[in-house]
Amino acid sequence: MAQEVQIFYGTGRRKEAVARVWIQPGTGQFTINRKDAKELFNRIAHQQLLFGPLKDTGLEGKVDVKAFTTGGGITGQAGAVRLGLARALVTMSEDNRKALRNGGHLTRDPRMKERKKYGQPGARKRYQFSKR
């Protein structure tokens, strides 16, 4: 008889990026879009974002993380995976909520790109004024 493995899910968003994250008890494998996380996000700052929720809860090396991201850029995707992972850890155990909240991992970053306005070349930039 096969032992049933529990899988927990969380969705994360940042800027235009969306991440779907699944976690389950395991050996600490971290894959994003079927690639190793450190291979895909090779900047130290992005790796700190990704592994922050696991470090704060003390589950580094104890859970396998599988994520799929779309949209946005590298930084947006890293932030989206961080939020999705934090939400999945909360569904795994409510005891993780306090540590994640104190680390700022459960807060959705509300900053978005401002829309371009009509009659202007960008969101804020205006065409040069000419008196004559």
C-alpha positions in Angstrom: 0.0 0.0 0.0 1.5 3.3 -1.1 1.9 6.1 1.5 -0.1 9.2 0.6 2.1 12.4 0.2 0.5 15.7 1.1 1.1 18.5 -1.4 0.4 22.2 -0.5 -0.2 25.0 -3.0 0.2 28.8 -3.0 -0.1 31.5 -5.7 2.2 34.5 -5.7 2.2 37.7 -7.8 4.5 40.6 -8.2 4.4 43.3 -10.9 3.2 41.3 -14.0 4.6 38.0 -12.9 2.5 35.1 -11.5 3.9 32.0 -9.8 2.2 28.7 -8.9 4.0 26.9 -6.1 3.6 23.4 -4.8 5.5 22.1 -1.7 5.7 18.6 -0.2 7.9 16.9 2.4 11.2 15.9 0.8 14.9 16.4 0.5 15.1 20.2 -0.3 14.8 20.1 -4.1 13.8 23.6 -5.5 12.7 23.6 -9.2 11.2 26.5 -11.1 9.9 25.9 -14.6 11.5 22.5 -14.5 15.0 24.0 -13.9 17.1 24.2 -10.7 16.3 27.5 -8.8 20.0 28.5 -8.5 20.5 27.9 -12.2 17.5 30.0 -13.2 18.0 32.8 -10.7 21.8 33.2 -10.5 21.8 36.5 -8.7 22.5 36.3 -4.9 19.7 38.8 -4.2 17.1 36.7 -6.1 18.3 33.5 -4.3 17.9 35.3 -0.9 14.3 36.2 -1.9 13.5 32.6 -2.9 15.0 30.8 0.1 14.0 33.5 2.7 10.6 31.8 3.6 12.3 28.4 4.1 15.1 29.9 6.2 12.7 31.8 8.4 10.5 28.8 9.1 13.5 26.4 9.5 12.3 24.1 6.7 15.4 24.4 4.5 16.3 21.0 3.1 13.1 19.4 4.5 10.6 20.3 1.7 10.6 20.0 -2.0 9.5 23.1 -3.9 8.1 23.0 -7.5 7.1 26.3 -9.1 5.9 27.5 -12.5 6.2 31.2 -13.3 4.9 33.3 -16.2 5.0 37.0 -17.1 7.2 39.8 -15.9 10.9 39.7 -15.6 13.5 38.0 -13.4 13.0 40.1 -10.3 9.2 40.0 -10.5 9.2 36.3 -10.9 11.5 35.8 -7.9 9.2 38.0 -5.8 6.1 36.0 -7.0 7.7 32.7 -6.1 8.6 34.0 -2.7 5.0 35.0 -2.0 3.6 31.7 -3.4 6.0 29.7 -1.3 5.1 31.7 1.8 1.4 31.1 1.2 2.0 27.4 0.6 4.0 27.1 3.9 1.0 28.7 5.7 -1.4 26.1 4.3 1.0 23.4 5.4 1.0 24.7 9.0 -0.5 27.7 10.6 2.4 27.8 13.0 4.6 29.1 10.1 2.4 32.3 9.8 4.1 34.3 12.6 7.7 33.7 11.3 6.7 34.5 7.7 4.7 37.6 8.7 7.7 38.9 10.8 10.0 38.3 7.8 7.7 40.2 5.5 7.1 37.2 3.2 3.3 37.3 3.3 2.9 40.9 2.1 1.9 41.4 -1.5 4.1 44.1 -3.1 1.4 46.5 -4.5 3.7 48.5 -6.8 2.7 48.1 -10.5 3.7 49.9 -13.7 1.8 53.1 -14.2 -0.3 53.3 -17.4 0.6 55.5 -20.3 -1.7 58.6 -20.6 -3.1 59.8 -23.9 -1.4 62.9 -25.4 1.9 62.0 -23.6 4.9 59.9 -24.7 4.8 57.9 -21.4 3.2 57.7 -18.0 4.7 60.9 -16.6 6.8 62.4 -19.4 5.2 65.2 -21.4 6.0 66.6 -24.8 8.2 69.7 -24.7 6.3 72.9 -24.3 6.9 75.5 -27.0 5.8 79.1 -26.4 6.3 80.1 -30.1 
